[in-house]
Structures are given as C-alpha cells and as structure tokens.
Amino acid sequence: MEQKVRVALLCGGQSAEHEVSLQSAKNIAEAVNPAVYDWTLIGITKDGRWLWQGGERQNAAGGFLLNENNPKTICLNEKNLVAFDCGNLKQLFDVVFPVLHGPFGEDGAVQGFLKMLGVPFVGSGILGSALGMDKAVAKKILRAEGIPIAHFVTLHKEEPIPAFSAIVGKLGLPLFVKPANMGSSVGVHKIHGEDEWLWHLDDAFLYDTKIIIEEYIEGREIECAVLGNGAKTEASCPGEIIASHEFYSYDAKYIDGNGARIEIPAKLPVGTTETIRKMAIQTFLTLCCADLSRVDFFVKKDGQVIVNEINTMPGFTTISMYPKLWEQCGIPYRTLIDRLIRYGLDRG
C-alpha cells in the first residue's frame, strides 16, 4: 500500500485575518482525502507561538478553535524559550499548506522560513507572496506592464498628512483608503467628505505603516481564480460580487449573511470574459505568483476592465469565491485541494 502524504495545515497567524484563516483551514481539513493524506494542524497564535493542534474543536464562526495551552510548542520565538527543533518539520511532513491570510503569513515571511527549512509548501514563494501582499508595489508593477489599474497615491505613517483638497484634486470623490498590506477588506474605508478623512486614515494606519488612497471606480466587482504554474496556468470563469453594503467590506464578506450575493458565472459579454481571464493570468505571472491566486477586477459601464488587486492565498471558507469559481469549472473542492498539494510537492 502506498504511503500517505503527510500534510501540515498551517493556520491562524498574527494578522487581523486570524479567524478567517481558522475557517479556511477547517474546510480544507474536511476536504482532504483521508485515503491519500494524513494531515496535522499547526496553529499560530496571535502572539506568534506555533502550537501542535488536535483539530477536534471548532469556534462559533465554524473554524478551528486553537488550544493555546497546548504545551507542544514547535517553533522558537522570543516569547517561548522551550521549543521543538524547527528543522524537524522537514522530517515530519512532506508538504506544508500555509492557510494564512495577511501579514506574517501571506507576505513571504512564512514562505521564506519554510524555504530555509527545505520544506515544500503550497502557494507563491517569497517574491510572489511579498508582491501580492503589498498593494502599492503590486500596482506600480502592473502599471509599468501596461495592466490597467485605478489611480492612487501612497502615504507612509511618518509622512505629513496631505490636505484633503489636494487628494480630491488628484483622485476625486468618493475615494478609498486601504492598508497597503492587508486583506479581507480589513481597515478599508470609503470616504465621501472631509469629515471622514482623518478618522479613516487613522483606522487604516492601525493595520499598516503604509496605506494607499485610491480613486473610486464605478463598476461591477468581478473576481477570477487562477490555478497552476508557468505555461500551465489557467483561469476560471469570472464571478460577480453583488454587495448589499456600500462596498464589499469585511462585514459583508464574513459577518452579514446577506452582505453580498455571488453570481457564477458573471453575466458578461464573451469578449469581456476572455479579457478578464487573460488579464488574470497576466497579473498572476507578472507578480511572480505560483499555484493559486484570485484576481479582483472592476468592469466599468463602458466595458473597460481594471485590476483591483491580487490575493495569493484566497479564502477557503464556505462562502469564499476561489473554490466556488473552480467548482463551476468542473473542479470539485477535494480535487482542487489535491491539485494544490501536488503543486507544492512537485515544486519541493
């Protein structure tokens, strides 16, 4: 009998998307074929401890509930002086699936750590993860490659706050403020007037020392899933997010059950659909991504397609678009997870 593949599901993390990661990991664990894989849960607490988990409990949101009193610490950090040898990860697991969203997980930090240990892992490497995470840098690269994006400016925390009138003169109203390195719409605000300006800037700076201020694009919100590597990269049919909130916020995504309606496939002209699929692959390859990503777009009334951002480790919750898009294309959830694990093994 062929030996099972040993998979470590890495979840939780130190970002504001900790809970989303726990939900994603639980869904992946349930989808992993037990006849082919043995999976182990490794939870990263909000203070950075890596703990062995049984995975038998779940929280109210339907994700894993980490046992933070577990004495089986895996990795050494300044807050935990008794640790397993991290190098053991290479002997204990054949591949790691880092189901982590946001900073300290999706930004290249964990990817670099795993690469140093020589452990194969699913998803983009150091460069692709870092580029995909930093919206400001990603937008500059896409713009240089001729891929259409929204107009924006970058603001660092230590810089003087620009005059509201000056920003409006460049970008118009309304406009969006976003942390440069964050996902799931955490810290994102739509600004309609000067009375909201400083308050929303302060909130965005809670999540990052660099933020982007971006023009508002009036258009449909379209998402497209990407799967594969290099010449074998493929894009799904596009799906549309029809939000009942003013925009597709964190609450609309994860808290309000009626926050948004998803339409797959999106009702678009054939030419627009093909443009989106080609642009999704172009964005994926331009930013040096691997295995999986979700590329988000705006489609304006005149048919113009604009890239909003890329997500190199999209959510795998019950309402997440990435697995839903591939299911529409004939790739069931379990098959999708199997392909992703195989990509990680092949590259390792």
N, C-alpha and C positions, 0 to 999 in steps of 0.2 A: 504493500500500500504506500502511495506517495505521501511523503511527509507534508504536513500542513505548513502554510506560510505563516510566520509569526509577525503579527501586525501590532504596532504600538499606536494607539489613538491618543494624540496629544491635544488636550483641550483646556479651556478656562482662560488663563492668561491675566496679564496686568492691565489690560486696556478696558475702556468703558464698554466694550463689546463682550465682556466675560460671559454674561448669561446667554447671549446668542450662541457663543461657542459651545456651551454645555448642551444646548438644544440640538445643534448640528451634530455633535458627537454622538448623542444618543440615537439619532436617526441613522447615522452611518453604522453604528454598532448593531442595530437591529437589521440592517440590510446586508451586512457581511455574511457570505455563505459559510455556515459553520462546517460544512463538509470540506471546505478548501482552506479556510483561515482560522487561526487561533488569535483572538485579539485581546489585548491588555489595555486598560485605561490608565493613562498618566495625567493627573490633574495638576495644573499650575495655579496656585492660589494667587489672590490679588496682591499679596506681598512678595510674590516671586518664588515660593517654595514648590519644588517638583515632588509630588507625592504619588505613590502607588495607590491605585483605587480598585475596589471590587466592582464598582459599576452597578450594584444591585439596587441603589436608591435613586429616586428622582425628585426634583424640586417641583414647586407649584406650577412653574411655566412649562413643564414637560421635558426638561433637560436633566442631565446628571446632577446629583447633589454631592459635592465634594466632601469627603471626610477629612477635614483639616486637622484632626487629632491623630491621623494615621502616623505611626512612628517610622514607617518605611519611607524615609526621605531618599530621593535618588540623586539629586544634584546639589553640589556645594554652592552656597552663597553666603554673603556676609551675615545673614540672619540665622544661619543654620550650620553649625560647625561640625556636626556629625552627619556624614553623607556616604552614600554608596559611591563607588568609583564610577564616574560618568562613562568611562571607556567601556564599562560592561554593557552599555546599550548596544554596542556593535555585536556582542556575543549573544545577547538575549533576544534581539529582534532582527528580522530580515528586512523590514521596511518600517518607516515611521510615517504616519498620516497626520501632519500638523494641522488639526482642525481649529486653527486660531485666527481670529479676526482682529485687525487693528494693530497698533504699535506693540512691540515686543513679541510679535508672533507672525505678522503678515508683512513685516517691513524689511526682512532679510536678516534680522538678528538671530532668530532660532535657526534659520536656514544655514547661516554661517557656522553656528555651533554644531549642527548635525554634520555639516560638510567636514569640519575639523575632526570629528569623531569617525568619519568614514562610514556613516550610516545612511543608506539610501532613503530618500523621502519623496513624498508626493508633492507636486506643485513646483512653482517657479523657484529658481535659485536665488542667490544673494542679490544680483543686479536686477533681475526682473521683479523681484519682490519689492526692493527698495524704490525702483522707478514707479511701479504701480501704486505704491502706498503714498508717495509724495505727489499730490495733485499739481502743485506748482511746477515741479520739474517735469512731470509727465506731459503737462500741457505745452510747455516750452519745446519739448522734443517733438511732440505731434505737430505743433505749428511749424517747426523747422522742416518737417517732412511733407508739408502741404496738406495735412489732415485737418479739416475744419473744426475749430473749437470756438467756445464763447470768449469774448473779450474779458480780460481780468487784470487785476493788479495784485501784487504780493505785499504783505505787511508783516514785519517782524515785531515781536513784543517790545524790544528795546527802542524801536523807532518812534519818532513823534507821530501822533495820530493825525492823519491828513484831514483837512477841512471837508466837511460833508459836501459842501457845494462843489469842491474840486473833483471829488469822486463822482458825484452825479453828473458833472460836466463831461466826464470820460465815459461813464457806463450807463447813465440814465437811471430811471426809476421804473418799477422797483428793482432792487438788486439783492444778491445773495451774499452772505458771509459764511465761510466754511473753514474749519481747521484743515490745514494742508495735509495732515497725517491722521486720518480717522475715517471710519466707515459707518455704515448703517444710519447715516444722516445725524449722527451724534454731533451736537454743537452747531448744527446748520440752522440759519435763520433767514427768513425773507424780510427785507427791510422796505418799508413803504414811505417813511418820512424821517426827519432829523431827530424826532423824539425817541426813536428806537435805536439810533446809531450807536452811541457809546455803550448802552446796555448790552446789545447783541455782540458787539466787539469783545466786551469783557467776558461774556459767556463762551465765545469761540476760543478765546485765549486760555480758558481753563483746561482745554484739551490739547493744546499745542502752542509752541512759541512762535509758530508761523501760521498765518491764515491767508486765505485768498478772498478777495472781494470781486464778485463776478456779475456780469450783466445778466439780466433776466431774459431767458429765451422763451418766447411764447410758442409752444408747440406740444406735440404729443410725446409722452415719455415711453421710449421703446428700449427693450433690452434684448441682447443676443448672446447666447452661450458659445464659447469656443472650447474645443477639445482637441488634444493632440500635440504634435511637435514638428517643427520644420515643415517639410513638404507635405506631411501627412495631416496637417492641421485642417480642421473642418469647423464650420459654423452652423448653428441650429437655425431653425426658422425664428424670426423675431416674435417677441411677445410684447403686449402693451400693458402698462400700469395705468389704470384709471382711478386716480385717488379721489376720495371724497373729502379729504382735508385740502388745505390750500396748496400744499405740495406733499410729496411722498416722504413724510417725516418719520422719525423713529417710532412715534406713537402709531402712525398709520401702518407701519411695517409689522410691529410686534405686539402692540398693546390693544389697539382698537380692532376687534374682529371684523368690523365693517369699514375699516380705514381705507381700503382700496379693493378694486376689482381687477382681476387679471384676465386678459383675453389672449389666448394662444390658439392658433397663430394670430398675429395682429392683422387687422384688415387694412392692408396697404396695397398700392399698385405693385405689380410684379417687378417693375424696374426699381422701385424704391426698396423692395425687399432684397433684391440682389445687391443693390448698393450698400445696404446695411450689412449684409453678410460678408461682402468683400472688405468693407471698411473695418469690420470687427476683426477679421484675420490680420489685416494690415496693421491695426493698432496693437494687437497681441504680439506680432513679430517685431514691430518697431521697438516695443518696450522690452524685448528680450524675455518674454514670458514662456512658460512651459506647462504642459499637461492640461491646465484648465484656467479659464478666466470668464468673467461676464463683462461685456462691454455695454455701457449705457449710452443712449442717444436721445437727442431731440429731433423730431421731424416737424419742420415749420409748415405753415399753411401753403407756402409756395413749393413745397416738396423738398426743400433743402435739408440735408442730413448733417447734423452736428454731433460730434463726440462729446459726451459729458464727462465720463470717467471710466476707468477700468477697475475691476475688483479681482485680484489674483487668487483669493481664496473665498469665493462666494459662499453664502449661507446654504446649509443643507437642512434647514428646518422644514416643518410640514408645509409652510407657505412660501418657501424660497423658490425663486424663478429658475435658478440654474437647473436643478433636476427636473422641474416641470417642463422646461423647454426641450430637454433631450428625450423625455418620455413621449412628447408629441412627435418627435422624430423617429420613434421606434426603438429607443434605448431605455429599457426599464431601469429603475433606481439601482437594483442589485447589479445589473450588468454594467452600469455606469461606474459604480464603486469598484467593481472588478477591473475595469479598464484603467482606472486611475491608479490603482495599486500596482498593476502590471507596468504602467509607465514608470512609476517610481523604481520598481525592481530592475527594469531594463536599463535605466539610466545609471543605476548604482553600480 
